[in-house]
Amino acid sequence: MAEHNAQEKRYETYALRIGPVLIATGAILAVAVLSFISMWIMLYGLEHASIYLADDPPPMVAQQKPYDGLLLQSNPPAELAVVRSETQATLSSYGWVDKDAGVVHIPIEAAKSLALKRGFPVRK
């Protein structure tokens, strides 16, 4: 009769044990609470330690040079025009890049015609 009774039930005949589930839930909550408490202690400590560290700036800040003027552009279109004219002057003139090494810059049009005369390297 026991075999007949087990075949009629088409599901698991044992119940879920609640003890291990409660232990795992308690462990997760304990880790979360301990993490929260340790982070709060570290934050509190760092806030109060900053009072003692405020006298000396960090090394990277001490090495920075002060700026010579404003960092904001007062007239961006005019400054852009100056930069473009300087760039155009460099691209259309001859000059030294490194005199000791013998490196020069030539006008862009002269460089194009020189490249066409000499040809471009071809992969073999």
N, C-alpha and C positions, 0 to 999 in steps of 0.2 A: 504494500500500500504506500510506503514511503517513496518508492520509485515512481509510482503513478502520480503522486502528489508533486514531485519535483519536475516531472515532464509537463504538467499542466501550467506551471508558472514559467513564463518565457522571459524572465528577468533575473538579475542577481538576487540571491537570497540573503545576502549579508548587508548590513547597514554601514554607512560611512562612519568611521571613528572620528569623533569631534576633538578628542584630546590632541593629536598631532597638529591639527589645523589651528587650534587655539595657541599651542606652543609656538608655531611658526609665526602667527600673527603677533603674538607678544614679543617675539625676538625682533621682528621688523620694526615694531613701534619703539622698542627699547633703543635700537640702533638710530632711528630717526630722532628720538628725543636727545640721546647723547650727542649726536652730530649738531643739533641745534644749540645745545648748551655749550659745546666746545667752540662753535663759531661765534657765539655771543661773547664768550670769555676772550677770545682772540681779538674781536672787534673792539671790545672795551679796553683791552690792553694796548692795542695800537693807537687808539684815540688819545690815551693818556701818555703814551711814549712819545707821541709827536711833539709834545710840549718841550721835551728835553732835546729832541733832534732838530728843532727849528733854528738853532743858532748857526749851524754849519750847512751851507747849501750842498747838494749832491755834487760829486766831482765833475760830471758832465756839464752842469749848470755853471760851475766856477770857471770852466774852460771857454765858455761861449764869449764871443766879443759883442760889445754893445752895438746896436744899429746906429748908423749915421743918418738919421732922418726918419721920415715917416715911411711906413710900409705900405700905405694906401696910395693909389694913384690919384693925383689931383685932376688930371685931364687925360684919360686913357686914349682918346683918339689922337691927340697931339703926340703923346709918347709913342704910340704905335707908328705914327708917321716918321718919327725920328729913328726908331729901330729899323724900319723898312728902308729908309734912305741910307743908313749906315751899312745895312746888308747889301744894298744895291751898289754902293760905292766899293765895298770889298769885292763883290762879284765882277765888277767891271774895271778893276785896276790891277796893276802889278805890285807885288810887295813881298817882303820876307815873312815867312812863318817862323823859321828858326835859322838865323844867319849863321850860327856856328855849325849846324848840321848841313847847311846849304839847301834848305827846303824853302821854296818860294810858292806864291800863289799867282795864278795868271787869270786874266778875264775868262769868263765862262765861254764866250764865243770862240776865243782863241783855243781853249781847251777842247772844244768840240771839233774844230777844224783839224787840230793836231791829232786827235784820236782817229778821225777819218783818214788822215794821211798815213799814219802808222799802222792802222788796222787794229782789230781786236783779237785777243788770243782765242784760238779754236781748240776745242777738245779733240784729241786723237782717238 
